[in-house]
Amino acid sequence: MSTQITLEFPSDLPEEGLRDLEVVVKGKQAIVLEFLRKGLISQGKAAELLEIDRFSLFGLMEDRRIPVVNMTEEELKEELSRPVDPPGSAQ
């Protein structure tokens, strides 16, 4: 199931620009990335909606100054202080 969003623009805007695939893709990116910035969707969901991989999403996030890791300084310190299990070790 999908949802359609309709945007209104002044009538003097060139119609060919509204049919330009690059314009449509960038418009969709802007909406999805704003949802991501506001915490309304996850990175995985954003990548799925934009039909791109996570690495490509990180590039878009960087372009728009959206943090890839969104932690407070205290949360980051706590995460970094945890011991790391070597690969292949049982938990």
Secondary structure by P-SEA (a helix, b strand, c coil): cbbbbbbbccccccccccccaaaaaaaaaaaaaaaaaaccccaaaaaaaacccaaaaaaaaaaaccccccccaaaaaaaaabbbbcccccc
